[in-house]
Amino acid sequence: GLTVGGLLGLRATTTALPFQMAAVVSVLMGLYCLTLPHTPPKQTGAVTVRDVLGLDALQLMKERSFAIFVAAAFLICIPLTFYFSFTPTFLGDCNVTNIPGKMTIGQASEIFFMLVMPLFFARLGVKWMLMVGMFCWAARYLLFQLGYNWATIWPLYIGIALHGVCYDFFFVTAYIYVDKKAPETIRAKAQGFIAFVT
């Protein structure tokens, strides 16, 4: 974002450069992965669609708290799709300049909150972390609405900066919750199931 919008002064929505950069970085990451030590999977044998989709994890849905969590995760991902797809266009309509660079505020926020997450875990616990994450998603959309209606930029920047709390407190906490909730025999399948739901 800083390279495309800041250094080069390009709009990410009108250039192929971000995709070209992603292609180069992906190739480099693929080459790096080839240097990692050999780690064969624990389970051997045929892999089924049931394994890939984590359907064995459906047994966790018998627990009311887990079922509510899955429903909330599914529902929160509906507006999330709009956020990831349309925020740059929305910010452009609000006359924000250097949108790719401004969106990196959210990435910086995500790194910061990832680092301080253990402190919040100790104080809030999983349930409240998830609640704060969901609340911040709603607060972010409200801030975007205020920025649009008031034709002022500060609510938009705060909304972008909330990305760290939104993502880390909900999605990272969700994966930690599933890891603790699922028995070891289906832990990977439960993580696959949650990835599928979201």
Solvent accessible surface area in square Angstrom, and as a share of the most:
residue,aa,sasa,rsa
1,G,46,0.44
2,L,112,0.56
3,T,52,0.30
4,V,5,0.03
5,G,7,0.06
6,G,43,0.41
7,L,147,0.73
8,L,93,0.46
9,G,57,0.55
10,L,70,0.35
11,R,142,0.52
12,A,38,0.29
13,T,81,0.47
14,T,101,0.59
15,T,36,0.21
16,A,55,0.43
17,L,42,0.21
18,P,38,0.24
19,F,154,0.64
20,Q,104,0.46
21,M,67,0.30
22,A,54,0.42
23,A,56,0.43
24,V,91,0.53
25,V,86,0.49
26,S,69,0.45
27,V,94,0.54
28,L,105,0.52
29,M,107,0.48
30,G,36,0.35
31,L,103,0.51
32,Y,122,0.46
33,C,71,0.42
34,L,147,0.73
35,T,104,0.60
36,L,87,0.43
37,P,108,0.68
38,H,159,0.71
39,T,111,0.65
40,P,85,0.54
41,P,105,0.66
42,K,201,0.85
43,Q,113,0.50
44,T,116,0.67
45,G,65,0.63
46,A,89,0.69
47,V,113,0.65
48,T,71,0.41
49,V,111,0.64
50,R,128,0.47
51,D,33,0.17
52,V,102,0.59
53,L,52,0.26
54,G,0,0.00
55,L,50,0.25
56,D,38,0.20
57,A,0,0.00
58,L,79,0.40
59,Q,92,0.41
60,L,13,0.06
61,M,65,0.29
62,K,178,0.76
63,E,78,0.35
64,R,194,0.71
65,S,61,0.39
66,F,0,0.00
67,A,30,0.23
68,I,94,0.47
69,F,13,0.05
70,V,10,0.06
71,A,52,0.40
72,A,24,0.19
73,A,0,0.00
74,F,108,0.45
75,L,109,0.54
76,I,19,0.10
77,C,13,0.08
78,I,87,0.44
79,P,48,0.30
80,L,19,0.09
81,T,83,0.48
82,F,120,0.50
83,Y,12,0.05
84,F,109,0.46
85,S,63,0.41
86,F,115,0.48
87,T,6,0.03
88,P,35,0.22
89,T,74,0.43
90,F,53,0.22
91,L,0,0.00
92,G,25,0.24
93,D,99,0.51
94,C,25,0.15
95,N,127,0.65
96,V,8,0.05
97,T,99,0.58
98,N,58,0.30
99,I,20,0.10
100,P,15,0.09
101,G,7,0.07
102,K,44,0.19
103,M,45,0.20
104,T,24,0.14
105,I,63,0.32
106,G,3,0.03
107,Q,106,0.47
108,A,62,0.48
109,S,14,0.09
110,E,39,0.17
111,I,113,0.57
112,F,112,0.47
113,F,41,0.17
114,M,84,0.38
115,L,133,0.66
116,V,30,0.17
117,M,8,0.03
118,P,85,0.54
119,L,123,0.61
120,F,71,0.30
121,F,40,0.17
122,A,92,0.71
123,R,210,0.77
124,L,65,0.32
125,G,29,0.28
126,V,31,0.18
127,K,137,0.58
128,W,138,0.49
129,M,0,0.00
130,L,17,0.09
131,M,94,0.42
132,V,45,0.26
133,G,0,0.00
134,M,54,0.24
135,F,142,0.59
136,C,13,0.08
137,W,4,0.01
138,A,61,0.47
139,A,21,0.16
140,R,0,0.00
141,Y,68,0.26
142,L,107,0.53
143,L,25,0.13
144,F,18,0.07
145,Q,89,0.40
146,L,45,0.23
147,G,1,0.01
148,Y,124,0.47
149,N,91,0.46
150,W,141,0.49
151,A,97,0.75
152,T,43,0.25
153,I,68,0.34
154,W,129,0.45
155,P,0,0.00
156,L,1,0.01
157,Y,64,0.24
158,I,80,0.41
159,G,0,0.00
160,I,1,0.00
161,A,37,0.29
162,L,33,0.16
163,H,17,0.08
164,G,0,0.00
165,V,14,0.08
166,C,0,0.00
167,Y,70,0.26
168,D,0,0.00
169,F,4,0.02
170,F,1,0.00
171,F,13,0.05
172,V,30,0.17
173,T,0,0.00
174,A,1,0.01
175,Y,73,0.28
176,I,59,0.30
177,Y,31,0.12
178,V,0,0.00
179,D,59,0.30
180,K,148,0.63
181,K,62,0.26
182,A,2,0.02
183,P,64,0.40
184,E,128,0.58
185,T,123,0.71
186,I,15,0.08
187,R,81,0.29
188,A,85,0.66
189,K,38,0.16
190,A,0,0.00
191,Q,42,0.19
192,G,24,0.23
193,F,13,0.06
194,I,1,0.00
195,A,54,0.42
196,F,128,0.54
197,V,24,0.14
198,T,50,0.29
